[in-house]
Amino acid sequence: MEHKPRGKILLVHAFYQQRGGEDVAVETELALMLNAGWDVQLFAAHNNELKSKSAFAVAANTIWSSDSARKLAEAIDREQPSVVHFHNTFPILSPAVFRVAKRKGVRVIATLHNYRLGCLNGTLFRDGSVCHKCLGKVPISGIIRGCYRGRAESAVLAATIQTHRALSTYQSNVDKFITLSEWSRHIYEQIGIPSGKMTTKVNTVFPEPTISVGATRKVAFVGRLSEEKGIRILLDAWTLCAGLPELEIIGDGPLAGLVDQSAKDDPRITWHGALDKPASQRMIGDCALVVIPSVCYEGCSMVMIEALAQGTPVVAASFDSFREHLGEVLSDLLFEPGNPFDLSQVLVRALSRAPDLRQAARSRYEERFSNAVTLATLESIYSGAASGSADAPA
């Protein structure tokens, strides 16, 4: 059955200075919709454009960008969409764009990729662990700790959050919020997002790969080399357990020096740096397992989906979102977050079962993350929003 919404869709996204999973998710979704013949356009900005502006100009733009609001208004007049679907607007677009979209009379959808509406760094992670101190409050703690690039920029972001809370920018100007897991909805409720306005739609990969054979006994990590992604936990697991196989690390980031030294000290560890998507996909498909050792909440990891699509089982931290995404059959591959010994033990057990779990991994992808499921869910959300009904799934 073909799933195709009525009317044009305008996707809105501000690309990050350092490319990340949100950018990939937006590009993937756009390519999927275009391939399906949907009438969709991208309204894009790039946060690199702010590098040439003064600190004062960036601060003012973050709170309210009249220029972005004007440009979006012109795009809506030109394209005449029935639905405007926002992804990231921080900081170059600013929350002003939500208000102008609503004034233009279109239906407004927003995907909540992170927790920035209630957390200055957007991750609910600070000082090496999960942090909820600012949820539902004025983020004074985040300013004092300088959670977003130091105290000055944290203060600007806190002012943005508080200004738009007072103006009810999100609650009054967004018709439907998309979360990446059912579990995360209780976090957004604490931030102030109305429960009845939320629905869940996970990410996907496009084009869809075929199931691979997992030709090696290796384990792959793909991601940013940073504290919140658990790279120290991963390296400690290899230090603790001599029985673990070769580890292929793909990515770059602030802990690259630590990874480089670990690769020099341990012949089982290879650091490849950042690789392009085809090379990363080949590595994921060839490996017996993919490991996601994050010590922060993950919304809907693109690496997890890439792995499941190729039938590569995923060993991940036992946050509720991973438990939800991986399902019952794969949930025993979860380990205690931040515990390298438990990670090493789960990896040893998982390696013995990996070949038998490949079809289960692919089946989980097909039932939850496939292109067909994504298109059907999006069509339902868009059609319900465009008609002004409550038919979009809640």
Phi, psi and omega in degrees: 000131179279132177249112183215117182288157176279139176087175183269145176250132175249111176274136181237126182207135172258114182287144183282156176296321173253112185304134181219191186298326179297316179300316180296317181298319180293313179299320180296313181296320178298313180298320179297314181294318178297318180297329179278359178085016180285152177272095187221141177232153178251125170257108188241148170227166179227129183292349172299335181296341181278348183298331182272357183265155177290163179300321179295317181295320178296318180299313180297319180296321181298320181284317182202111179257099177295326180296315179295320179298318180296315181296320179292321178301318179296320180295320178295318178297323183284315187271335181053055178285157172270335180224136170249123184248110181270140169248248179276136174240000187266140343265348194292325182278323180070162179294351179302332184292332178295319183291321181290324178297317181293322179296332180283354174085011177270162175279142189241124177244144176222126173272129180265093183279336182216192185247029187292341177292347179223001183219128188297323179267358172080359187246351188055043183221129178205144177052039174085005180209169178297140183223128179243015191298330184262357184298125178072012183231168166294126188283055179297317180301320179294326177292313182300318180278352181062046188295336177244095173056036178096173188293321184297309181289330175296320179296321178297314181293321177299320178297322177297312180301312183291323178300314185277343167293314181297324180276355183054040185300314184280312183298324186267342188244000178244127182278326181210132175257136177256123173258159183267354174204155175295322182302320186292346183298328180288334174291314181293329175298320177294329177289333178121009178280127181298131183303320182292347179263001183257144172220164184246132172216124182274173178278173178215178173238146179211134355290157183283127176283165173271164178295138181255175187264347184063062192291345182239173176261013185284163175243140182244139167241129178230119179162185180287135180274085186215167184301311187293338178276000172077025184295327177295319179299318180298311181295323178296325179298320179290328176293321184285331190237107180290344183275358179284149184277196178294141179244122178258117182252122180242125178143176179215169180156188187296339179260024180299323180298319178297317180294318179300315180293320178298321179294327177288326183277334186234112182295347178282344187257128176237127176255121184263352189071196179282131177243158176287169186301313180301319180293319178297317180298319179298317180296315179300317181290327181282335185280156179286326183216155166247137180245134178235093188268026186308142174253005173242166176295138172250138179285291178206085188304124176294326178296318177303315183292319176303318181293309181300322181299328179265004179081016180269117181299151185244126170261123187219163175294144190276047170287154184299329180294319177293320179300318179295313184290321186277336176081176189296318186295324184260001186290342178280005174265012180267147180233163181296123181304134177080004184251099184294329179294314178297321176301314182297321181291319177296320179298317179299314179294318183294323180298327180289339183251353190308312182300326182281346183263357186296318180292324178296322178296314179296320180296322178296320176301312185296324184278337186240324191243001188295162176301319182296317179295318180298313181296319180295319180292315178299317181299319179295318179295311182295315182296319178296319179292317183295328180275351181074017183264177177261022185284337179299137186300140180248000000 
